[in-house]
Amino acid sequence: MPDGESIPVPTTAAAVGARDAVRRRSLVVLSLGQVLGGIGFGSTISLGAVITERLTGDEALAGLPTAAVTLGAALLAMPLASFASRSGRRPALTLGMLLALVGVALVVFGTASGLFPVLLIAFALIGAGQAANLQSRFAATDLATDRTRGRDLSIVVWATTIGAVLGPNLIGAGEALGDVVGMPPLTGPYLFTAVAQLLAIALYLVSLRPDPLLLARTSSAEAPQASATRRAQADRPGAARYAVLAIAGSHGVMVSVMAMTPLHLVHHGAELSVVGLTISLHIAGMYALSPVFGILADRLGRVATILLGQALLAASLVVAAVGADSALAVTASLILLGLGWSGATVAGSALLTEASSPERRTARQGRSDAIMNVVGAAGAAAAGGVLGLIGYAGLAVCALAVVAVVVIGGVRAARSTRSADGATGSVEA
């Protein structure tokens, strides 16, 4: 079915079934795209620091590739969202993956030629793939209803788990394959990254039809005229701003604490195997239970689930502050940290989508992703100084202040929602 071809407005059982079939197919495609994107992204980040250290001989520069990816994702989030708004999800996601593929090629070239600036540009372009992966979760909501929005979004987020686990585990095989074909040292695994990006591009071009965003707009334009009250509630900028705050704040807390945890554990004598296990369990907390939070967001409400996420983040930070000297306590803290991030991100993304009118939605989604990445980068950068000044426990206490801000905003948002519901009831009565 070509892009722009509309399914009848879902007022009959057949029309509802046709639209739902497209929604389910889109979810499968987006989830597979997340797996492929995760494979490429996982191996890319794992090797960036090592390549940089060997290329420059300066360990202090090893964190720059991760920073470049984050900055690239932040800078490209809004342009990709704007492109999606004009042309649809399919070309926007394809472009993001294509730019990431160019970045992968430049990583190999920069490593072979010893040009560190080229390497940084390459990782910034790879950030486009990360921006596309983030946009995929919003694409999952284009055809969703209020009853399924959180669940649909969370399924696509969950699919990231597979790629994130597979990617780093392909490094050994990729390096062996790179040696066979004569690639520069440490760049062999990027063969798998390139293949994953190519498959993702082909998947989106061939299978993401009809385009979910264009179809949703067509259906909305053809829908019967809504009531005056419903039109007034179609765009809720206050709720959208809170969703952006919740997503960015939770991401900043998660990144700042997670980024310093390996260093803290090593300084306290932990083996590298313990560090690896802790980060793996943290990543599992971030993604593995996202469908649970999606269901909770649909049933309990978006704001309630965001506040649940903040409660988990707060519990994580308290455990980290109290048990900073215990590897077991830090591991438990990182699991809770991932769970709290998951709950807030899934529910916050659903709230942002439904609080934005169709004409403002994709722009706000891109802005939210950009802000989230900038806050995460700033949090990681500041966390090192905080760790040096007041230690890991002090870092956790500082992060609690951000959680408190999100909680206060959530209480206000919940009150506003109840007030709006009451006003609606009065009007409709």
C-alpha positions as CSV (number, residue, x, y, z in Angstrom):
1,M,0.0,0.0,0.0
2,P,1.7,3.3,-1.1
3,D,2.3,6.1,1.3
4,G,-0.6,8.5,1.7
5,E,-3.2,5.9,0.8
6,S,-5.7,6.2,3.5
7,I,-7.6,3.6,5.4
8,P,-11.2,4.6,6.1
9,V,-11.8,6.5,9.3
10,P,-12.2,3.8,11.9
11,T,-16.0,4.1,12.5
12,T,-16.8,0.5,11.5
13,A,-15.4,-2.8,12.7
14,A,-13.7,-3.4,9.3
15,A,-12.1,0.0,9.3
16,V,-10.9,-0.4,12.9
17,G,-9.4,-3.8,12.0
18,A,-7.6,-2.4,8.9
19,R,-6.1,0.4,10.9
20,D,-5.1,-1.9,13.7
21,A,-3.4,-4.3,11.3
22,V,-1.3,-1.4,10.0
23,R,-0.4,-0.4,13.6
24,R,0.7,-4.0,14.5
25,R,2.8,-4.3,11.3
26,S,4.4,-1.0,12.0
27,L,5.3,-2.1,15.5
28,V,7.0,-5.2,14.2
29,V,9.0,-3.2,11.7
30,L,10.0,-0.5,14.2
31,S,11.0,-3.2,16.7
32,L,13.2,-5.0,14.2
33,G,14.7,-1.7,13.3
34,Q,15.6,-1.1,17.0
35,V,17.3,-4.5,17.2
36,L,19.4,-3.7,14.1
37,G,20.2,-0.2,15.3
38,G,21.1,-1.5,18.8
39,I,23.5,-4.0,17.3
40,G,25.4,-1.3,15.5
41,F,25.3,1.2,18.3
42,G,26.4,-1.3,21.0
43,S,29.6,-2.3,19.2
44,T,30.3,1.3,18.1
45,I,30.3,2.8,21.6
46,S,32.2,-0.2,23.1
47,L,35.2,0.4,20.8
48,G,35.2,4.2,20.4
49,A,37.2,4.9,23.6
50,V,39.8,2.2,22.8
51,I,40.3,3.4,19.3
52,T,40.7,7.0,20.5
53,E,43.3,6.1,23.2
54,R,45.4,4.1,20.7
55,L,45.1,6.8,18.0
56,T,46.0,9.7,20.2
57,G,48.0,8.1,23.0
58,D,46.0,10.3,25.4
59,E,43.7,8.4,27.8
60,A,42.0,11.8,28.7
61,L,40.5,11.9,25.3
62,A,38.9,8.5,25.4
63,G,35.5,9.8,26.4
64,L,35.2,12.1,23.4
65,P,33.6,9.5,21.0
66,T,30.7,9.0,23.4
67,A,30.4,12.7,23.8
68,A,30.4,13.1,20.0
69,V,27.7,10.5,19.6
70,T,25.5,12.2,22.2
71,L,26.1,15.6,20.7
72,G,25.4,14.3,17.2
73,A,22.1,12.8,18.4
74,A,21.1,16.1,20.1
75,L,22.0,18.2,17.1
76,L,20.2,15.9,14.6
77,A,17.1,15.1,16.7
78,M,15.2,18.2,15.6
79,P,16.1,18.2,11.9
80,L,15.1,14.5,11.7
81,A,11.8,15.3,13.5
82,S,11.2,18.2,11.1
83,F,11.9,16.0,8.2
84,A,9.5,13.4,9.5
85,S,6.8,16.1,10.0
86,R,7.2,17.1,6.3
87,S,7.7,13.7,4.7
88,G,6.8,11.0,7.2
89,R,8.6,8.5,9.5
90,R,9.9,6.2,6.8
91,P,12.2,8.7,5.0
92,A,13.3,10.3,8.3
93,L,14.3,7.0,9.9
94,T,16.0,5.9,6.7
95,L,18.0,9.2,6.6
96,G,19.1,8.8,10.2
97,M,20.4,5.3,9.5
98,L,22.0,6.4,6.3
99,L,23.9,9.2,8.1
100,A,25.0,6.6,10.7
101,L,26.3,4.3,7.9
102,V,28.4,7.2,6.5
103,G,29.7,7.7,10.1
104,V,30.7,4.0,10.3
105,A,32.7,4.3,7.0
106,L,34.4,7.5,8.3
107,V,35.4,5.6,11.5
108,V,37.3,3.1,9.5
109,F,38.8,5.8,7.3
110,G,39.8,8.0,10.3
111,T,41.3,5.1,12.1
112,A,43.3,3.9,9.1
113,S,44.6,7.5,8.3
114,G,45.2,8.5,11.9
115,L,43.0,11.6,11.6
116,F,41.4,12.1,15.0
117,P,39.1,15.0,13.9
118,V,37.6,12.8,11.2
119,L,37.0,10.2,13.9
120,L,35.0,12.7,16.0
121,I,32.9,13.8,12.9
122,A,32.3,10.1,12.3
123,F,30.9,9.5,15.8
124,A,28.8,12.6,15.6
125,L,27.2,11.2,12.4
126,I,26.7,7.9,14.1
127,G,24.6,9.9,16.6
128,A,22.1,10.3,13.8
129,G,21.4,6.6,14.1
130,Q,20.8,7.0,17.8
131,A,18.5,9.9,17.1
132,A,16.6,7.7,14.6
133,N,16.3,4.9,17.3
134,L,14.9,7.4,19.7
135,Q,12.4,8.7,17.1
136,S,11.2,5.1,16.6
137,R,9.5,5.0,20.0
138,F,7.4,8.0,19.0
139,A,6.7,6.5,15.6
140,A,5.1,3.6,17.5
141,T,2.5,6.0,18.9
142,D,1.4,7.5,15.6
143,L,-1.4,5.0,15.1
144,A,-1.9,4.1,18.8
145,T,-5.0,4.9,20.8
146,D,-5.1,6.2,24.3
147,R,-5.5,2.6,25.5
148,T,-2.4,1.2,23.7
149,R,-0.1,4.2,23.4
150,G,2.1,3.4,26.4
151,R,2.3,-0.3,25.6
152,D,3.1,0.2,21.9
153,L,5.9,2.7,22.7
154,S,7.3,0.4,25.4
155,I,7.5,-2.6,23.0
156,V,9.7,-0.7,20.7
157,V,11.9,0.5,23.6
158,W,12.1,-3.1,24.8
159,A,13.4,-4.3,21.4
160,T,16.5,-2.2,22.1
161,T,17.5,-4.8,24.7
162,I,18.3,-7.4,22.1
163,G,20.6,-5.2,20.0
164,A,22.2,-3.7,23.1
165,V,23.1,-7.2,24.3
166,L,24.1,-8.7,20.9
167,G,26.2,-5.7,19.7
168,P,29.1,-5.9,22.2
169,N,29.2,-9.7,22.0
170,L,30.0,-9.5,18.3
171,I,33.2,-7.6,18.8
172,G,35.4,-10.7,19.0
173,A,34.0,-12.2,15.8
174,G,34.1,-8.8,14.1
175,E,37.8,-8.3,14.9
176,A,38.6,-11.8,13.6
177,L,36.7,-11.1,10.4
178,G,38.4,-7.7,10.0
179,D,41.8,-9.3,10.2
180,V,40.8,-11.7,7.4
181,V,39.8,-8.9,5.1
182,G,42.7,-6.6,6.0
183,M,40.9,-3.9,8.0
184,P,42.7,-1.6,10.4
185,P,43.0,-2.9,14.0
186,L,39.8,-2.6,16.1
187,T,37.6,-1.7,13.1
188,G,36.6,-5.2,12.1
189,P,33.4,-5.1,14.3
190,Y,32.2,-2.2,12.3
191,L,31.5,-4.6,9.5
192,F,28.7,-5.9,11.5
193,T,27.6,-2.3,12.3
194,A,27.5,-1.5,8.6
195,V,25.5,-4.6,7.7
196,A,23.0,-3.9,10.5
197,Q,22.6,-0.3,9.3
198,L,22.1,-1.4,5.7
199,L,19.5,-4.0,6.8
200,A,17.7,-1.3,8.9
201,I,17.6,1.1,5.9
202,A,16.2,-1.7,3.6
203,L,13.7,-2.6,6.3
204,Y,12.3,0.9,6.7
205,L,12.2,1.6,2.9
206,V,10.5,-1.6,2.0
207,S,8.3,-2.5,5.0
208,L,7.3,0.7,6.8
209,R,4.3,1.2,4.4
210,P,1.9,2.9,4.7
211,D,3.9,5.5,6.6
212,P,2.3,5.5,10.1
213,L,2.6,9.3,10.6
214,L,1.1,10.2,7.2
215,L,-1.6,7.6,7.7
216,A,-2.5,9.0,11.1
217,R,-2.7,12.5,9.7
218,T,-4.9,11.4,6.9
219,S,-7.3,9.6,9.3
220,S,-7.3,12.6,11.6
221,A,-8.1,15.0,8.7
222,E,-11.0,12.8,7.6
223,A,-12.4,12.2,11.1
224,P,-15.7,13.8,12.0
225,Q,-15.5,17.2,13.5
226,A,-14.6,16.9,17.2
227,S,-16.5,18.6,20.0
228,A,-15.4,22.1,21.1
229,T,-14.1,20.8,24.4
230,R,-12.1,18.0,22.8
231,R,-10.5,20.5,20.3
232,A,-9.6,22.7,23.2
233,Q,-7.8,19.8,24.9
234,A,-6.1,18.6,21.7
235,D,-3.0,20.6,22.6
236,R,-1.8,20.9,26.2
237,P,1.5,22.8,26.3
238,G,1.7,22.6,30.1
239,A,1.5,18.8,30.1
240,A,3.9,18.7,27.2
241,R,6.5,20.8,29.0
242,Y,6.2,18.6,32.1
243,A,6.7,15.5,29.9
244,V,9.9,17.0,28.5
245,L,11.1,17.9,32.1
246,A,10.4,14.4,33.3
247,I,12.2,12.7,30.4
248,A,15.2,15.0,30.5
249,G,15.5,15.1,34.3
250,S,15.3,11.3,34.6
251,H,17.8,10.8,31.8
252,G,20.2,13.3,33.4
253,V,20.0,11.5,36.7
254,M,20.5,8.1,35.1
255,V,23.5,9.1,32.9
256,S,25.3,11.1,35.6
257,V,25.2,8.3,38.1
258,M,25.7,5.4,35.7
259,A,28.7,7.1,34.0
260,M,30.6,7.4,37.3
261,T,29.7,3.9,38.7
262,P,32.5,1.9,36.9
263,L,35.1,4.4,38.1
264,H,33.7,4.3,41.6
265,L,33.7,0.5,41.7
266,V,37.2,0.2,40.4
267,H,38.5,2.7,42.9
268,H,36.9,0.6,45.6
269,G,38.7,-2.6,44.4
270,A,36.0,-4.2,42.4
271,E,37.0,-6.6,39.6
272,L,36.2,-5.7,36.0
273,S,33.8,-8.6,35.9
274,V,31.8,-7.1,38.7
275,V,31.8,-3.7,36.8
276,G,30.6,-5.5,33.7
277,L,27.8,-7.4,35.5
278,T,26.6,-4.2,37.2
279,I,26.3,-2.3,33.9
280,S,24.7,-5.2,32.2
281,L,22.1,-5.5,35.0
282,H,21.6,-1.7,34.7
283,I,20.9,-1.9,31.0
284,A,18.5,-4.8,31.6
285,G,16.6,-2.6,34.1
286,M,16.4,0.2,31.5
287,Y,14.8,-1.9,28.8
288,A,13.7,-5.4,29.8
289,L,10.6,-4.3,31.8
290,S,9.6,-1.4,29.6
291,P,6.4,-3.2,28.5
292,V,5.3,-3.4,32.1
293,F,5.7,0.3,32.5
294,G,3.9,0.8,29.2
295,I,0.9,-1.1,30.5
296,L,1.0,0.8,33.8
297,A,1.1,4.1,31.9
298,D,-2.0,3.0,30.0
299,R,-3.9,1.8,33.0
300,L,-2.7,4.0,35.9
301,G,-2.1,7.1,33.9
302,R,1.0,8.8,32.5
303,V,1.8,11.2,35.4
304,A,1.2,8.4,37.9
305,T,3.7,6.2,36.1
306,I,6.2,9.0,35.8
307,L,6.0,9.5,39.6
308,L,6.5,5.8,40.1
309,G,9.6,6.1,38.0
310,Q,10.8,8.9,40.3
311,A,10.1,6.8,43.3
312,L,12.4,4.1,41.9
313,L,15.1,6.7,41.0
314,A,14.9,8.1,44.5
315,A,15.2,4.6,46.0
316,S,18.2,3.9,43.8
317,L,19.9,7.1,44.9
318,V,19.3,6.5,48.6
319,V,20.7,3.0,48.3
320,A,23.7,4.4,46.4
321,A,24.3,7.0,49.1
322,V,24.0,4.7,52.0
323,G,25.8,1.7,50.5
324,A,28.4,3.5,48.4
325,D,31.2,1.3,49.8
326,S,29.3,-2.0,48.9
327,A,29.5,-3.4,45.4
328,L,26.3,-5.3,46.0
329,A,24.5,-2.2,47.1
330,V,25.8,-0.2,44.1
331,T,24.6,-3.0,41.8
332,A,21.2,-3.0,43.3
333,S,21.2,0.8,43.0
334,L,22.0,0.6,39.3
335,I,19.2,-1.9,38.7
336,L,16.7,0.5,40.4
337,L,18.2,3.4,38.4
338,G,17.5,1.6,35.1
339,L,13.9,0.7,36.2
340,G,13.2,4.3,37.2
341,W,14.5,5.7,33.9
342,S,12.4,3.2,32.0
343,G,9.2,4.1,33.8
344,A,9.7,7.8,33.5
345,T,10.8,7.7,29.8
346,V,8.0,5.4,28.6
347,A,5.3,7.3,30.4
348,G,6.8,10.7,29.7
349,S,7.0,9.9,26.0
350,A,3.4,8.8,25.9
351,L,2.3,11.9,27.7
352,L,4.3,14.2,25.4
353,T,2.7,12.6,22.4
354,E,-0.9,12.8,23.5
355,A,-0.5,16.3,25.0
356,S,0.6,17.7,21.6
357,S,-1.7,18.5,18.7
358,P,-0.8,16.7,15.4
359,E,0.8,19.8,13.9
360,R,3.1,20.3,16.9
361,R,3.7,16.7,17.8
362,T,6.8,15.8,15.8
363,A,8.5,19.1,16.5
364,R,8.1,18.7,20.2
365,Q,9.2,15.1,20.1
366,G,12.4,16.1,18.3
367,R,13.0,19.0,20.8
368,S,12.5,16.6,23.7
369,D,15.1,14.2,22.3
370,A,17.5,17.0,21.8
371,I,17.1,18.3,25.3
372,M,17.3,14.8,26.7
373,N,20.7,14.2,25.0
374,V,22.1,17.6,26.0
375,V,21.0,17.1,29.6
376,G,22.6,13.7,29.6
377,A,25.9,14.9,28.2
378,A,25.9,17.8,30.7
379,G,25.1,15.4,33.6
380,A,27.9,13.1,32.6
381,A,30.4,15.9,32.3
382,A,29.4,17.5,35.7
383,A,29.3,14.1,37.5
384,G,33.1,13.7,37.3
385,G,33.7,16.9,39.1
386,V,31.1,16.1,41.7
387,L,32.5,12.7,42.2
388,G,35.9,14.2,42.8
389,L,34.7,16.8,45.3
390,I,32.1,14.9,47.4
391,G,32.3,11.3,46.3
392,Y,29.8,8.8,45.0
393,A,27.3,9.3,47.9
394,G,27.4,13.0,47.4
395,L,26.7,12.6,43.7
396,A,23.6,10.5,44.6
397,V,22.4,13.2,47.0
398,C,22.8,15.9,44.3
399,A,20.9,13.8,41.8
400,L,18.0,13.5,44.4
401,A,17.4,17.3,43.9
402,V,16.6,16.7,40.2
403,V,14.2,13.9,41.2
404,A,12.5,16.3,43.7
405,V,12.0,18.9,40.9
406,V,10.3,16.3,38.6
407,V,8.1,15.1,41.5
408,I,7.0,18.6,42.3
409,G,6.2,19.2,38.7
410,G,4.3,15.9,38.6
411,V,2.1,16.8,41.5
412,R,1.2,20.1,39.8
413,A,0.6,18.3,36.5
414,A,-1.7,15.8,38.2
415,R,-3.7,18.6,39.8
416,S,-4.0,20.4,36.5
417,T,-5.2,17.2,34.9
418,R,-7.9,16.7,37.5
419,S,-9.0,20.4,37.1
420,A,-9.2,20.0,33.4
421,D,-11.2,16.8,33.8
422,G,-13.6,18.5,36.2
423,A,-14.1,21.4,33.8
424,T,-14.8,18.9,31.0
425,G,-17.4,17.2,33.0
426,S,-19.1,20.5,33.8
427,V,-19.2,21.5,30.1
428,E,-20.4,18.1,28.9
429,A,-23.0,17.9,31.7
